[in-house]
Amino acid sequence: MDFPSTLKQLSKAQKPARGVPGYSRFVNRPAGRLLAAAAHGIGLSPNHVTAASGLVTFPAIVAVALCAPSHALGRWVALGLLVGFALDSADGQLARLRGSASPAGAWMDHVVDCAKILSVHAAVLISFYRFFDLPRPLLLLTPITFQIAAVLLFFGGILTEQLSRRGTDGHVGPMRPPSAVRGMALLPVDYGLLCLIFLFLGNQRLFLTLYVALFLAHLVLVPAFFAKWFRELS
């Protein structure tokens, strides 16, 4: 298939958009579709794309921990994280296009995703400790608690999806159309929004404010998600 034909096929192989936060739905999935089409054109496998996602993401995360915050660093870090996020969408799309989805590939994808979540907040903690003039030392607890909340959200979502499939024998009933308003309301728990705030890494006060705001949103939304998922599985 040529590139336009591949894109057309990929558009028919998308996951449901219901419950997907705004950046992931309106920006990351379309970007991932373009990358998946390009990867298909040069013969890459989904696992290759997953590995590429890690190779782009983890150097950016290491830079946060090792380098003094600056506007230039923030731009490069945000770019690396966002490209890695788009590649993370591309691997699944490519797998569905090729009909090559496998338990091993899904395992690799989820392990890399979890490693990203753990390491990005660990890097922020190191940066806070080494480079930031924090108004209170207690703020060092923010990345640790944020990390816990983000991992719980990731794990809870994956587990809920798997248990729901098991409970329905793989058959999902009709769903309501996805709501764009709900997608935008879920932006605070969108990994893409976390990536974007690194654009402001050179402004310590602004970055700290945005990071803490996302953290507080997680403290509110994670329990709400857990209650919702528990009701659905019950």
C-alpha positions in Angstrom: 0.0 0.0 0.0 1.1 3.6 -0.6 1.2 6.1 2.2 -2.4 7.6 1.6 -3.9 4.1 1.4 -2.1 3.1 4.6 -3.5 6.1 6.4 -7.0 5.3 5.2 -6.7 1.7 6.5 -5.3 3.0 9.8 -8.2 5.3 10.2 -10.5 2.3 10.2 -8.3 0.5 12.8 -8.6 3.0 15.7 -9.4 2.2 19.3 -12.7 3.6 20.6 -12.4 7.3 21.5 -14.8 7.2 24.4 -13.1 8.2 27.7 -9.8 9.2 25.9 -8.4 12.5 27.1 -8.3 15.4 24.7 -4.6 15.6 23.7 -4.4 11.8 23.2 -7.5 11.8 21.1 -7.2 14.9 19.0 -3.4 15.2 18.7 -1.5 12.1 19.7 -3.6 9.5 17.9 -3.5 11.4 14.5 0.3 11.9 15.0 0.7 8.2 15.8 -1.3 7.3 12.7 1.2 9.3 10.5 4.1 7.6 12.2 2.5 4.2 11.9 2.0 4.7 8.2 5.6 5.8 7.8 6.8 2.8 9.8 4.7 0.4 7.7 6.2 1.9 4.6 9.8 1.2 5.6 9.0 -2.3 7.0 9.3 -1.7 10.7 7.5 -4.0 13.1 5.3 -2.8 16.1 8.1 -3.9 18.5 10.6 -1.7 16.5 8.3 1.3 17.0 7.9 0.5 20.7 11.7 0.4 21.0 12.0 3.7 19.1 9.5 5.3 21.5 11.8 4.3 24.4 14.9 5.5 22.6 13.4 8.9 22.1 11.8 9.3 25.5 14.4 8.1 28.0 17.3 10.4 26.9 14.9 13.3 27.4 14.0 12.1 30.9 17.7 11.6 31.8 18.4 15.2 30.6 15.8 16.5 33.1 17.6 14.8 36.0 21.2 15.7 34.9 20.9 19.1 33.3 20.1 22.5 34.8 16.7 23.7 33.8 16.7 26.1 30.8 14.3 27.2 28.1 16.3 25.3 25.5 16.4 22.1 27.5 12.6 22.4 28.1 11.9 22.6 24.4 14.1 19.6 23.6 12.7 17.5 26.5 9.1 18.3 25.5 9.8 17.4 21.9 11.4 14.1 22.9 8.6 13.2 25.3 5.9 14.1 22.7 7.5 12.2 19.9 7.9 9.2 22.2 4.3 9.5 23.1 3.2 9.6 19.4 5.4 6.5 18.7 3.7 4.8 21.6 0.4 5.3 19.8 1.9 4.3 16.5 3.0 0.8 17.7 -0.5 -0.3 18.5 -2.0 1.1 15.3 0.7 -0.6 13.3 0.0 -3.9 15.0 -3.7 -3.6 14.2 -3.0 -2.7 10.6 -0.8 -5.7 10.1 -2.9 -8.0 12.1 0.2 -8.8 14.2 -1.0 -7.9 17.7 0.5 -10.4 20.2 0.6 -10.8 24.0 4.4 -10.3 23.9 4.0 -7.0 22.0 1.3 -5.8 24.3 3.5 -6.7 27.3 6.5 -4.9 25.9 4.4 -1.8 25.2 2.9 -1.7 28.7 6.3 -2.3 30.4 7.9 0.6 28.4 4.9 2.8 29.2 5.1 2.1 32.9 8.9 2.7 32.9 8.2 6.1 31.3 5.7 7.1 34.0 8.0 6.0 36.8 11.1 7.6 35.4 9.7 11.0 34.4 8.5 11.7 37.9 11.8 10.4 39.4 13.6 12.8 37.1 11.5 15.7 38.2 12.2 14.8 41.8 16.0 14.8 41.1 15.7 18.1 39.3 13.7 19.7 42.1 16.4 18.6 44.6 19.4 19.6 42.5 18.3 22.7 40.7 15.1 24.2 42.0 14.8 26.9 44.7 11.7 25.3 46.3 9.7 27.5 48.7 9.3 24.5 51.0 11.3 21.2 51.2 7.9 19.4 51.6 7.3 20.0 47.9 9.9 17.2 47.2 7.1 14.8 48.2 5.0 16.0 45.2 6.8 14.0 42.5 6.8 10.9 44.7 3.0 11.1 45.3 2.4 12.1 41.7 4.3 9.0 40.6 2.2 6.8 42.8 -1.1 8.4 41.5 0.0 8.1 37.9 1.0 4.5 38.2 -2.2 3.6 39.9 -4.2 5.3 37.2 -2.2 3.5 34.5 -2.4 0.1 36.2 -6.1 0.5 37.1 -7.0 1.4 33.5 -5.2 -1.5 32.0 -6.6 -4.0 34.5 -10.1 -2.7 34.1 -9.9 -3.1 30.3 -8.6 -6.6 30.6 -11.2 -7.7 33.2 -14.0 -6.1 31.2 -13.0 -8.1 28.1 -12.9 -11.3 30.2 -16.3 -10.6 31.7 -17.9 -10.1 28.2 -16.0 -12.9 26.5 -14.4 -10.3 24.2 -17.7 -8.9 23.0 -18.4 -5.3 23.8 -21.9 -3.9 23.5 -22.8 -0.6 21.8 -21.3 2.5 23.4 -22.4 6.0 23.4 -20.6 8.4 21.0 -17.4 9.9 22.5 -17.8 13.3 24.1 -15.3 16.0 23.1 -16.2 17.9 26.2 -15.4 14.9 28.4 -12.2 14.4 26.6 -11.1 18.0 27.3 -12.2 17.6 31.0 -9.9 14.7 31.3 -6.9 16.7 30.0 -5.3 16.9 33.5 -4.7 13.1 33.5 -3.4 13.1 29.9 0.3 12.1 29.7 0.5 14.5 26.7 -0.3 17.5 28.9 2.4 16.4 31.3 4.9 16.3 28.4 3.8 19.8 27.3 4.5 21.5 30.6 8.2 20.7 30.1 8.2 23.5 27.6 8.2 25.8 30.7 11.1 24.0 32.4 13.3 27.2 32.1 10.8 29.1 34.3 11.1 27.4 37.6 8.1 29.0 39.2 5.8 28.4 36.3 6.9 24.8 35.8 6.4 24.1 39.5 3.0 25.7 39.5 1.8 23.7 36.5 3.3 20.4 37.8 1.6 20.9 41.2 -1.7 21.7 39.5 -1.5 18.5 37.5 -0.7 16.6 40.7 -3.7 18.1 42.5 -5.9 17.2 39.6 -4.7 13.6 39.8 -5.5 13.5 43.5 -9.1 14.4 42.6 -9.5 12.3 39.4 -7.8 9.1 40.3 -10.3 8.2 43.1 -13.1 9.2 40.8 -11.8 6.8 38.1 -11.3 4.0 40.7 -14.9 4.4 41.9 -16.2 4.4 38.3 -14.2 1.3 37.3 -15.2 -0.5 40.4 -18.9 0.1 39.6 -18.5 -1.0 36.0 -16.8 -4.3 37.1 -19.4 -4.9 39.8 
